[in-house]
Amino acid sequence: MRYGRIPEEVIEAVLKRHDIVDVIGRHVHLSKQGHYMKGLCPFHSEKSPSFTVTPEKQIYRCFGCNVGGNLIRFVMEIEGLSFAEAVSKLAEEADIPITWEEATEEQNEQQQEKATLLKAYDFTAKLYHYILGNTEQGKVAKGYLASRGISDKLIDTFQIGYAPAMWDTLVQQLDKREFDLALMEKGGLISAKHEGNGYVDKFRERIMFPICDSTGKVIAFGGRSMGDAQPKYLNSPESILFNKSRTMYNLHLARPNMRKLQQAVLFEGYVDVIKAWEAGISNGVATMGTALTKEHAALLNRNADQIVVCYDGDNAGQSAAFKSIPILEETGSRVTVAMLPDGKDPDDYVRNYGFDRFVREIIEPAVPSMKYKLLYIRKNFKLHEDGDRLRYLQSAVKLISHLQSPMEREHYLKQLASEFPESSYEAMKLDLHEILLQSEKNRPEGDNKPILWNNVMNNGRTVERTPKKSPSLLPAYHNAERLILAVMMHDREVCSQVEAQLGDQFNVEAHAVLAAYLYAYYAQNAEPDASRYIAMLQDEQLESLASSIVMMGAGHGINEQVIDDYIRQIRKVPMQEEVERKKEERVRAERAGDHLRAAQIAIEIIALEKRLKST
């Protein structure tokens, strides 16, 4: 939520008052190596340190997983904060007062309401937790939790509580502490009476599971009934604190382990997460009984490469798992699915077979998403009947065609052929090629794929996140753009020269964006400062790319002649690409027997090549 803009002078003061080595040193053991500090990356699991901090430039970079940025970005990533929240936290630590620019009276009021509600939710969580563990009212609930295998240690770790049966226990306590009850009702903690004035508790006679944001602040509750009361689970309504589509249960505790392991285990509910924690699965999160959303999937993907889906083994759970796969894979996650037998849920399995077997037999052997999808759809076919068996094979081949890797496609085709030997592998492969060919024909021409910083045609520019390849394997113009940007980040005069001669004519879109921010940075600042420049970007991919480029330094034999050569090399690329397009067009004209058109194109190619030589 945006309450206005943090003034630039506050961001600048935060960067000056904090040393990046001190901030990162709270989370990473750093050792000095020459001009750098090195340690094990907190964002992925590694045995040899590839995480580098440069005190001189006040930036960090991991050469293993390609993350990077300044200290604000580090705090954002390690603690799951927004840019404004990270700056506010660092400002508060350094006693720097923050005033918000452009904040309306309504925004200031909303900010105050949010702060008050956070205090109220924190108090309520502590109250319910106290009632569970220290009162007669909570004894039955505590006994119920014990019967479900939830120990006192788990109760404390997850701050589980109990809302008693009385109508106004919480209302009285909030009123006693002078919380505005109308705001408490707006925030989902209590309910207005249907008749007359006054309020009643939202949750009664329920075991209470605090739902936290990514920083660990309580923003909602899930309440579970112990008897036959319906609904079995009741969540807080959405509010200015709580959005179900963007909140995941236990993310604040699971995030460090998700990043270390680069794996998240996705459950359906609170109890599954809690019991899995007891089994040693400390990277488990849940969607709290709601359908998985694109926002949930993006949140998981930012913290882990692999997602293990561990939903209930009944039809509803398996259907939800099947539907979750494309949502998760759209973000680039590698998805596997844990196979629970006999309609059991994770909690049932742990209670019946123990923690070790749950990990060894359910989580560790989770099957790849394609294998799961093939197993799931076959339930819809009577495989002993010829017609249905053929329809299953056709459906299976269509599913396999969606795989990007030819090797994976071949692997699953061979599995099908071995399972159904009456249908030959070659026949299936032929069907697969037909599907791929038709898909290629139906694909729209042009480059209209979503890109990082705009969603219009990108005029042929290459879109770059952070290249995985070694710079030496990248095209010459690509390296030239990176090298010239590295010099621009260290030299204002070179930046002015490039702005005058090249402007935004970089061939990689991300490079063009970084250049535009550099022009803006030097318009406001006389001296280069990598950390302050990176603070302007406020985009994870841009910051990572900028940090990798700035660490190249401004050396490598740079002089005015080299800068001119880089600029010429960069400006030649569109003409070189045009020459290649013309050559292809000439070949098509010759094949079509249009020799006059082929001759005209040849003349155009000669003219373009002359221009290239003179550039």
C-alpha positions as CSV (number, residue, x, y, z in Angstrom):
1,M,0.0,0.0,0.0
2,R,1.4,3.4,-1.0
3,Y,1.0,6.3,1.3
4,G,3.0,8.8,-0.7
5,R,6.7,8.9,-1.8
6,I,9.7,8.7,0.5
7,P,11.8,11.9,-0.1
8,E,15.1,11.3,-1.9
9,E,17.0,13.0,0.9
10,V,15.7,10.3,3.3
11,I,16.8,7.5,1.0
12,E,20.2,9.2,0.7
13,A,20.5,9.6,4.5
14,V,19.7,5.9,5.0
15,L,22.4,4.9,2.5
16,K,24.9,7.2,4.2
17,R,24.1,6.2,7.8
18,H,24.3,2.4,7.2
19,D,27.2,0.4,6.1
20,I,26.3,-2.5,3.9
21,V,28.8,-4.8,5.6
22,D,27.2,-4.2,9.0
23,V,23.7,-4.8,7.6
24,I,24.5,-8.0,5.7
25,G,26.8,-9.1,8.5
26,R,23.7,-9.6,10.7
27,H,22.6,-12.4,8.4
28,V,25.8,-13.7,6.7
29,H,29.2,-14.5,8.1
30,L,31.6,-12.4,5.9
31,S,35.3,-12.8,5.5
32,K,37.6,-10.3,4.0
33,Q,39.2,-11.2,0.6
34,G,41.2,-8.3,-0.8
35,H,38.8,-5.4,-1.6
36,Y,35.8,-7.6,-1.1
37,M,33.9,-9.4,1.7
38,K,32.7,-13.0,0.9
39,G,30.3,-15.4,2.5
40,L,27.7,-18.1,1.9
41,C,24.7,-16.8,0.0
42,P,21.6,-16.5,2.3
43,F,19.3,-16.8,-0.8
44,H,20.4,-20.2,-2.0
45,S,22.1,-23.3,-0.7
46,E,25.9,-23.5,-1.4
47,K,29.0,-25.0,0.0
48,S,31.6,-22.6,-1.4
49,P,31.0,-18.9,-0.9
50,S,30.0,-17.0,-4.0
51,F,28.2,-14.1,-2.2
52,T,30.3,-10.9,-2.5
53,V,30.0,-7.6,-0.8
54,T,31.9,-4.5,-2.1
55,P,32.2,-2.0,0.7
56,E,33.6,0.7,-1.6
57,K,30.6,0.6,-3.8
58,Q,28.1,-0.4,-1.0
59,I,26.6,-3.2,-3.2
60,Y,26.3,-7.0,-3.0
61,R,26.3,-9.7,-5.7
62,C,26.0,-13.5,-5.6
63,F,27.7,-15.2,-8.6
64,G,25.8,-18.4,-7.8
65,C,22.2,-17.3,-8.1
66,N,22.7,-13.8,-9.7
67,V,21.0,-11.7,-7.0
68,G,22.4,-8.3,-6.3
69,G,21.8,-4.7,-5.3
70,N,22.4,-2.2,-2.5
71,L,21.6,-2.5,1.2
72,I,17.9,-1.5,0.7
73,R,17.4,-4.4,-1.8
74,F,19.1,-6.8,0.6
75,V,16.8,-5.9,3.4
76,M,13.8,-6.1,1.1
77,E,14.8,-9.6,0.0
78,I,16.0,-11.1,3.3
79,E,13.0,-9.8,5.3
80,G,10.3,-9.8,2.6
81,L,9.6,-6.0,2.7
82,S,8.5,-3.5,0.1
83,F,10.9,-0.7,-0.8
84,A,9.1,1.7,1.4
85,E,9.0,-0.7,4.3
86,A,12.8,-1.5,4.0
87,V,13.7,2.2,3.9
88,S,11.4,2.9,6.9
89,K,13.0,0.1,8.9
90,L,16.5,1.3,8.1
91,A,15.5,4.9,8.8
92,E,14.0,3.9,12.2
93,E,17.2,2.1,13.1
94,A,19.3,5.2,12.3
95,D,16.9,7.6,14.0
96,I,16.2,9.3,10.7
97,P,12.7,10.9,10.7
98,I,10.5,10.1,7.7
99,T,7.9,12.4,6.2
100,W,5.9,11.1,3.3
101,E,5.6,13.3,0.2
102,E,2.4,13.6,-1.8
103,A,0.4,11.8,0.9
104,T,-3.3,12.9,1.0
105,E,-5.2,13.3,4.2
106,E,-7.1,10.0,3.3
107,Q,-3.7,8.2,2.8
108,N,-2.4,9.5,6.2
109,E,-5.6,8.3,7.9
110,Q,-5.3,4.9,6.3
111,Q,-1.7,4.6,7.4
112,Q,-2.7,5.4,11.0
113,E,-5.6,2.8,10.8
114,K,-3.2,0.2,9.5
115,A,-0.8,0.8,12.4
116,T,-3.6,0.7,15.0
117,L,-5.0,-2.6,13.5
118,L,-1.5,-4.2,13.6
119,K,-1.3,-3.4,17.3
120,A,-4.8,-4.8,17.9
121,Y,-4.1,-8.0,16.0
122,D,-0.8,-8.4,18.0
123,F,-2.7,-8.0,21.3
124,T,-5.5,-10.3,20.2
125,A,-3.0,-13.1,19.2
126,K,-1.3,-12.8,22.6
127,L,-4.7,-12.8,24.4
128,Y,-6.0,-16.0,22.6
129,H,-2.6,-17.7,23.2
130,Y,-2.8,-16.9,26.9
131,I,-6.4,-18.1,27.2
132,L,-5.4,-21.5,25.6
133,G,-2.5,-22.1,27.9
134,N,-3.5,-20.5,31.2
135,T,-7.2,-20.7,31.7
136,E,-9.9,-23.2,32.5
137,Q,-11.7,-22.2,29.2
138,G,-8.7,-23.2,27.2
139,K,-8.2,-26.7,28.7
140,V,-10.6,-28.5,26.4
141,A,-9.0,-26.9,23.4
142,K,-5.5,-27.7,24.5
143,G,-6.6,-31.3,25.1
144,Y,-8.0,-31.4,21.6
145,L,-4.7,-30.2,20.1
146,A,-2.8,-32.8,22.1
147,S,-5.0,-35.5,20.7
148,R,-4.1,-34.2,17.2
149,G,-0.4,-34.5,18.0
150,I,0.2,-30.8,18.4
151,S,2.6,-30.3,21.3
152,D,3.2,-27.3,23.6
153,K,6.3,-26.5,21.6
154,L,4.3,-26.3,18.4
155,I,1.6,-24.2,20.1
156,D,4.3,-21.7,21.1
157,T,6.1,-21.7,17.8
158,F,2.9,-21.0,15.9
159,Q,1.3,-18.9,18.7
160,I,-1.9,-21.0,18.5
161,G,-4.7,-19.7,20.7
162,Y,-8.3,-20.2,21.7
163,A,-11.3,-17.9,21.4
164,P,-13.7,-18.8,24.2
165,A,-17.5,-19.4,23.8
166,M,-18.6,-16.0,25.4
167,W,-19.9,-13.4,23.0
168,D,-17.7,-10.5,23.9
169,T,-14.4,-11.6,25.5
170,L,-12.3,-9.8,22.9
171,V,-14.7,-6.8,22.6
172,Q,-14.3,-6.1,26.3
173,Q,-10.5,-6.3,26.2
174,L,-10.2,-4.1,23.2
175,D,-12.6,-1.5,24.6
176,K,-10.7,-1.6,27.9
177,R,-7.5,-0.7,26.0
178,E,-9.3,2.1,24.2
179,F,-9.2,0.7,20.7
180,D,-11.7,2.2,18.4
181,L,-14.3,-0.6,18.1
182,A,-15.7,0.7,14.8
183,L,-12.2,0.3,13.4
184,M,-11.8,-3.1,14.9
185,E,-15.0,-4.2,13.1
186,K,-13.7,-2.7,9.9
187,G,-10.5,-4.6,10.3
188,G,-12.2,-7.9,10.8
189,L,-11.5,-8.6,14.5
190,I,-15.1,-8.2,15.8
191,S,-18.6,-8.0,14.3
192,A,-21.4,-5.4,14.7
193,K,-24.6,-6.7,16.4
194,H,-27.4,-7.5,14.0
195,E,-29.9,-5.7,16.2
196,G,-29.1,-2.7,18.3
197,N,-25.8,-1.0,19.1
198,G,-22.6,-2.7,20.1
199,Y,-20.3,-5.4,18.9
200,V,-19.6,-9.2,19.4
201,D,-16.5,-11.3,18.9
202,K,-16.0,-12.5,15.3
203,F,-14.6,-15.8,16.6
204,R,-16.1,-17.9,19.4
205,E,-15.3,-21.4,20.7
206,R,-12.6,-21.9,18.1
207,I,-8.9,-22.8,18.1
208,M,-7.1,-19.8,16.7
209,F,-4.3,-19.8,14.2
210,P,-2.6,-16.4,13.7
211,I,-2.0,-15.5,10.0
212,C,1.1,-13.4,9.6
213,D,2.5,-11.2,6.8
214,S,5.9,-12.0,5.4
215,T,7.6,-10.0,8.2
216,G,5.8,-12.0,11.0
217,K,3.2,-9.4,11.9
218,V,-0.3,-10.8,12.7
219,I,-2.8,-9.6,10.1
220,A,-5.6,-12.1,10.3
221,F,-6.8,-15.3,12.0
222,G,-8.0,-18.7,11.0
223,G,-10.4,-20.3,13.5
224,R,-11.1,-24.0,13.6
225,S,-14.2,-25.4,15.3
226,M,-13.7,-28.5,17.6
227,G,-17.2,-29.9,17.3
228,D,-19.8,-29.8,14.6
229,A,-20.0,-26.0,14.2
230,Q,-19.9,-24.9,10.6
231,P,-17.9,-23.7,8.8
232,K,-15.2,-26.0,10.1
233,Y,-12.6,-23.3,9.3
234,L,-13.4,-19.6,9.4
235,N,-10.9,-17.0,8.2
236,S,-10.8,-13.3,9.0
237,P,-12.4,-11.2,6.2
238,E,-10.2,-9.3,3.9
239,S,-9.1,-5.9,5.2
240,I,-6.5,-3.2,4.7
241,L,-4.1,-5.7,6.3
242,F,-5.2,-9.0,4.8
243,N,-5.6,-10.1,1.2
244,K,-6.2,-13.9,0.8
245,S,-4.8,-13.9,-2.8
246,R,-1.5,-12.6,-1.7
247,T,-1.0,-14.1,1.8
248,M,0.4,-17.5,2.5
249,Y,0.3,-19.2,5.9
250,N,3.8,-19.6,7.6
251,L,5.7,-17.7,4.9
252,H,7.5,-15.6,7.5
253,L,9.0,-18.8,9.2
254,A,9.4,-20.8,6.0
255,R,11.1,-18.2,3.8
256,P,14.7,-18.6,5.1
257,N,14.5,-22.4,4.5
258,M,12.7,-22.1,1.2
259,R,15.6,-19.9,0.0
260,K,18.3,-22.2,1.4
261,L,16.8,-25.3,-0.1
262,Q,15.3,-23.6,-3.2
263,Q,12.3,-25.6,-2.5
264,A,8.8,-24.9,-1.0
265,V,6.2,-27.5,0.1
266,L,2.7,-26.3,-0.6
267,F,-0.1,-27.6,1.7
268,E,-3.8,-26.8,1.9
269,G,-4.2,-25.9,5.6
270,Y,-2.6,-24.7,8.8
271,V,-2.5,-28.1,10.6
272,D,-0.7,-29.7,7.7
273,V,2.0,-27.1,7.8
274,I,2.3,-27.4,11.6
275,K,2.5,-31.2,11.6
276,A,5.0,-31.1,8.7
277,W,7.1,-28.6,10.7
278,E,7.3,-31.2,13.5
279,A,8.5,-33.7,10.8
280,G,11.4,-31.4,10.0
281,I,9.8,-29.8,6.9
282,S,10.5,-26.2,7.7
283,N,9.8,-24.9,4.2
284,G,6.1,-25.6,4.2
285,V,3.4,-23.0,3.5
286,A,-0.4,-23.1,2.9
287,T,-3.0,-21.3,0.9
288,M,-5.4,-21.5,3.9
289,G,-8.1,-23.5,2.1
290,T,-8.5,-20.9,-0.7
291,A,-7.7,-21.6,-4.4
292,L,-4.1,-21.0,-5.4
293,T,-3.7,-17.7,-7.2
294,K,-1.2,-16.2,-9.6
295,E,0.0,-13.9,-6.8
296,H,0.6,-17.0,-4.6
297,A,2.6,-18.7,-7.3
298,A,4.7,-15.6,-8.0
299,L,5.4,-15.3,-4.2
300,L,6.6,-18.9,-4.1
301,N,8.7,-18.5,-7.2
302,R,10.5,-15.5,-5.8
303,N,11.7,-17.6,-2.9
304,A,12.2,-21.1,-4.4
305,D,12.8,-22.9,-7.7
306,Q,11.0,-26.1,-6.9
307,I,7.5,-26.4,-5.5
308,V,6.3,-29.7,-4.0
309,V,2.5,-29.7,-4.0
310,C,1.2,-31.8,-1.1
311,Y,-2.6,-31.5,-1.1
312,D,-5.1,-33.9,0.4
313,G,-5.4,-37.4,-1.2
314,D,-9.2,-37.1,-1.7
315,N,-10.8,-36.2,-5.1
316,A,-11.1,-32.5,-4.1
317,G,-7.5,-32.3,-3.0
318,Q,-6.2,-34.0,-6.1
319,S,-8.3,-31.9,-8.4
320,A,-6.9,-28.8,-6.7
321,A,-3.3,-30.1,-7.1
322,F,-4.0,-30.7,-10.9
323,K,-5.3,-27.1,-11.3
324,S,-2.4,-25.7,-9.4
325,I,0.3,-27.1,-11.7
326,P,-0.1,-24.7,-14.7
327,I,-0.4,-21.7,-12.3
328,L,2.9,-22.6,-10.7
329,E,4.6,-23.5,-13.9
330,E,3.7,-20.2,-15.5
331,T,6.0,-18.4,-13.1
332,G,8.9,-20.7,-14.1
333,S,8.8,-23.0,-11.1
334,R,9.7,-26.7,-11.3
335,V,6.7,-28.5,-9.9
336,T,6.4,-32.0,-8.3
337,V,3.4,-33.5,-6.6
338,A,3.4,-35.6,-3.4
339,M,1.2,-38.7,-3.8
340,L,-0.9,-39.4,-0.6
341,P,-2.7,-42.8,-0.6
342,D,-6.3,-43.8,0.2
343,G,-7.7,-40.3,0.3
344,K,-5.5,-39.3,3.4
345,D,-4.5,-35.8,4.1
346,P,-0.9,-35.0,5.4
347,D,-2.1,-34.8,9.0
348,D,-3.7,-38.2,8.8
349,Y,-0.6,-39.7,7.3
350,V,1.7,-38.3,9.9
351,R,-0.6,-39.5,12.7
352,N,-0.9,-43.0,11.3
353,Y,2.7,-43.7,10.0
354,G,4.9,-41.1,11.8
355,F,7.1,-38.2,10.7
356,D,9.9,-40.2,9.2
357,R,7.7,-42.2,6.8
358,F,5.9,-39.0,5.8
359,V,9.2,-37.4,4.7
360,R,10.7,-40.6,3.2
361,E,7.6,-42.0,1.4
362,I,5.6,-38.9,0.5
363,I,7.7,-35.7,0.3
364,E,11.0,-37.0,-1.0
365,P,9.6,-39.2,-3.8
366,A,7.1,-36.5,-5.1
367,V,6.6,-37.1,-8.8
368,P,7.2,-34.6,-11.7
369,S,4.2,-32.6,-12.7
370,M,3.9,-34.4,-16.1
371,K,3.8,-37.8,-14.6
372,Y,1.2,-36.6,-12.1
373,K,-1.0,-35.1,-14.9
374,L,-0.8,-38.4,-16.9
375,L,-1.8,-40.4,-13.8
376,Y,-4.6,-37.9,-13.0
377,I,-6.3,-37.8,-16.4
378,R,-6.2,-41.6,-16.8
379,K,-8.9,-41.9,-14.1
380,N,-11.4,-40.5,-16.6
381,F,-10.9,-43.4,-19.1
382,K,-11.8,-47.1,-19.0
383,L,-8.4,-48.4,-20.1
384,H,-9.7,-52.0,-20.7
385,E,-11.9,-50.6,-23.5
386,D,-10.1,-50.1,-26.9
387,G,-11.9,-46.7,-27.6
388,D,-11.2,-45.2,-24.2
389,R,-7.6,-46.5,-24.2
390,L,-7.0,-44.7,-27.6
391,R,-8.6,-41.5,-26.3
392,Y,-6.4,-41.6,-23.2
393,L,-3.3,-42.0,-25.4
394,Q,-4.3,-39.1,-27.6
395,S,-4.9,-36.9,-24.5
396,A,-1.6,-38.0,-23.0
397,V,0.3,-37.2,-26.2
398,K,-1.4,-33.8,-26.2
399,L,-0.3,-33.1,-22.6
400,I,3.3,-34.2,-23.4
401,S,3.4,-31.8,-26.4
402,H,3.3,-28.9,-23.9
403,L,6.7,-29.8,-22.6
404,Q,9.5,-27.5,-23.8
405,S,12.3,-30.0,-23.6
406,P,12.5,-32.5,-26.5
407,M,14.3,-34.9,-24.2
408,E,11.5,-34.8,-21.7
409,R,8.9,-35.3,-24.5
410,E,10.8,-38.4,-25.7
411,H,11.1,-39.7,-22.1
412,Y,7.3,-39.7,-21.5
413,L,6.5,-41.0,-25.0
414,K,8.7,-44.0,-24.4
415,Q,7.1,-44.6,-21.0
416,L,3.7,-44.6,-22.7
417,A,4.9,-46.9,-25.5
418,S,6.3,-49.4,-22.9
419,E,3.0,-49.3,-20.9
420,F,0.8,-49.7,-24.0
421,P,2.9,-51.8,-26.4
422,E,0.1,-52.2,-28.9
423,S,0.5,-48.5,-29.7
424,S,4.0,-48.0,-31.3
425,Y,6.4,-45.3,-30.1
426,E,6.8,-44.1,-33.8
427,A,3.0,-43.6,-34.1
428,M,2.9,-41.5,-30.9
429,K,5.9,-39.5,-32.1
430,L,4.2,-38.8,-35.4
431,D,1.1,-37.5,-33.5
432,L,3.2,-35.4,-31.3
433,H,4.9,-33.8,-34.3
434,E,1.5,-33.0,-35.8
435,I,0.4,-31.3,-32.6
436,L,3.7,-29.3,-32.4
437,L,3.4,-28.3,-36.1
438,Q,-0.2,-27.1,-35.7
439,S,0.8,-25.2,-32.5
440,E,3.6,-23.4,-34.5
441,K,1.2,-22.5,-37.3
442,N,-1.3,-21.0,-34.8
443,R,1.3,-18.9,-33.0
444,P,0.9,-15.2,-33.7
445,E,3.8,-13.5,-35.5
446,G,5.8,-10.7,-34.0
447,D,7.2,-10.1,-30.6
448,N,4.2,-9.3,-28.4
449,K,5.4,-11.4,-25.4
450,P,5.1,-9.6,-22.0
451,I,8.5,-8.0,-21.1
452,L,9.9,-6.5,-18.0
453,W,9.4,-2.8,-18.4
454,N,6.7,-2.3,-21.1
455,N,4.1,-4.3,-22.8
456,V,4.3,-2.9,-26.4
457,M,6.3,-4.1,-29.3
458,N,9.9,-3.9,-28.4
459,N,11.3,-3.2,-31.9
460,G,13.4,-6.2,-32.0
461,R,15.4,-5.4,-28.8
462,T,16.6,-8.3,-26.7
463,V,15.0,-8.4,-23.3
464,E,17.4,-9.4,-20.6
465,R,17.1,-10.4,-17.0
466,T,20.5,-11.4,-15.7
467,P,22.4,-13.5,-18.3
468,K,23.2,-17.0,-17.2
469,K,26.0,-17.3,-19.8
470,S,29.5,-16.1,-19.5
471,P,30.0,-12.6,-21.0
472,S,32.5,-14.2,-23.5
473,L,29.7,-16.3,-25.0
474,L,27.4,-13.3,-25.5
475,P,27.2,-11.3,-28.8
476,A,29.9,-8.6,-29.3
477,Y,27.3,-5.8,-29.2
478,H,26.0,-7.2,-25.9
479,N,29.4,-7.1,-24.3
480,A,30.0,-3.6,-25.7
481,E,26.8,-2.4,-24.1
482,R,27.6,-3.9,-20.7
483,L,31.2,-2.5,-20.8
484,I,30.1,1.0,-21.8
485,L,27.4,1.0,-19.1
486,A,30.1,-0.1,-16.6
487,V,32.2,3.0,-17.5
488,M,29.1,5.3,-17.5
489,M,28.3,4.1,-13.9
490,H,31.8,5.3,-12.8
491,D,32.3,8.4,-15.1
492,R,29.8,11.3,-15.5
493,E,31.6,12.7,-18.6
494,V,31.4,9.4,-20.5
495,C,27.7,9.1,-19.6
496,S,27.1,12.6,-21.1
497,Q,29.0,11.6,-24.3
498,V,27.0,8.4,-24.6
499,E,23.7,10.2,-24.0
500,A,24.6,12.7,-26.8
501,Q,25.7,10.1,-29.3
502,L,23.6,7.1,-28.5
503,G,20.7,8.1,-26.3
504,D,18.4,5.1,-25.9
505,Q,19.6,3.2,-28.9
506,F,20.8,0.2,-26.9
507,N,19.9,-3.1,-28.5
508,V,19.1,-4.9,-25.2
509,E,16.1,-3.4,-23.6
510,A,17.3,-3.7,-20.0
511,H,20.5,-1.9,-21.0
512,A,18.4,1.0,-22.5
513,V,16.5,1.2,-19.2
514,L,19.7,1.3,-17.1
515,A,21.1,4.0,-19.4
516,A,18.0,6.1,-19.0
517,Y,18.2,5.9,-15.2
518,L,21.9,6.9,-15.4
519,Y,21.1,10.0,-17.5
520,A,18.5,10.9,-14.8
521,Y,20.9,10.1,-12.0
522,Y,23.6,12.4,-13.3
523,A,21.1,15.2,-14.0
524,Q,20.6,15.3,-10.2
525,N,24.0,14.2,-8.9
526,A,27.5,15.4,-9.7
527,E,29.4,12.3,-8.5
528,P,29.0,8.7,-9.3
529,D,27.6,6.5,-6.5
530,A,26.6,3.0,-7.4
531,S,24.5,2.4,-4.3
532,R,22.4,5.6,-4.7
533,Y,22.0,4.9,-8.5
534,I,20.7,1.4,-7.8
535,A,18.3,2.8,-5.2
536,M,16.6,4.7,-8.1
537,L,15.8,1.5,-10.0
538,Q,13.4,-0.1,-7.5
539,D,13.1,-3.3,-9.6
540,E,14.6,-6.6,-8.6
541,Q,15.9,-7.6,-12.1
542,L,17.3,-4.2,-12.9
543,E,19.1,-3.9,-9.6
544,S,20.6,-7.4,-10.0
545,L,21.8,-6.5,-13.6
546,A,23.1,-3.1,-12.5
547,S,25.1,-4.7,-9.6
548,S,26.7,-7.3,-12.0
549,I,27.7,-4.5,-14.4
550,V,29.0,-2.1,-11.8
551,M,31.3,-4.8,-10.5
552,M,33.0,-5.0,-13.9
553,G,34.6,-1.7,-12.9
554,A,35.7,1.1,-15.2
555,G,39.1,-0.4,-16.2
556,H,39.7,-2.7,-19.2
557,G,41.9,-0.2,-21.1
558,I,39.1,2.4,-21.6
559,N,39.9,5.6,-23.5
560,E,38.0,7.9,-25.8
561,Q,38.8,5.8,-28.9
562,V,37.5,2.7,-27.2
563,I,34.2,4.5,-26.2
564,D,33.8,5.6,-29.8
565,D,34.3,2.0,-31.0
566,Y,31.7,0.7,-28.6
567,I,29.2,3.3,-29.7
568,R,29.8,2.5,-33.4
569,Q,29.5,-1.2,-32.7
570,I,26.2,-0.7,-30.9
571,R,24.7,1.5,-33.6
572,K,25.6,-1.0,-36.3
573,V,23.4,-3.7,-34.9
574,P,20.0,-2.6,-36.4
575,M,21.6,-2.2,-39.8
576,Q,23.3,-5.6,-39.6
577,E,20.0,-7.2,-38.7
578,E,18.3,-5.3,-41.6
579,V,21.0,-6.7,-44.0
580,E,20.2,-10.3,-42.8
581,R,16.5,-9.7,-43.2
582,K,17.0,-8.4,-46.7
583,K,19.2,-11.4,-47.6
584,E,16.4,-13.8,-46.5
585,E,13.9,-11.7,-48.5
586,R,16.1,-12.0,-51.6
587,V,16.3,-15.8,-51.3
588,R,12.5,-16.0,-51.0
589,A,12.1,-13.8,-54.1
590,E,14.5,-16.0,-56.1
591,R,12.7,-19.2,-55.0
592,A,9.4,-17.6,-56.1
593,G,11.0,-16.8,-59.5
594,D,10.6,-13.0,-59.0
595,H,14.1,-12.1,-60.3
596,L,13.3,-8.4,-60.7
597,R,12.4,-8.1,-57.0
598,A,15.5,-10.1,-56.0
599,A,17.7,-7.7,-58.0
600,Q,16.1,-4.7,-56.3
601,I,16.7,-6.2,-52.9
602,A,20.4,-6.9,-53.9
603,I,20.8,-3.2,-54.6
604,E,19.3,-2.3,-51.2
605,I,21.7,-4.8,-49.5
606,I,24.7,-3.2,-51.3
607,A,23.6,0.3,-50.1
608,L,23.1,-0.9,-46.5
609,E,26.5,-2.6,-46.5
610,K,28.2,0.7,-47.7
611,R,26.5,2.5,-44.8
612,L,27.7,-0.1,-42.4
613,K,31.3,0.4,-43.6
614,S,31.1,4.2,-43.2
615,T,29.5,4.0,-39.7
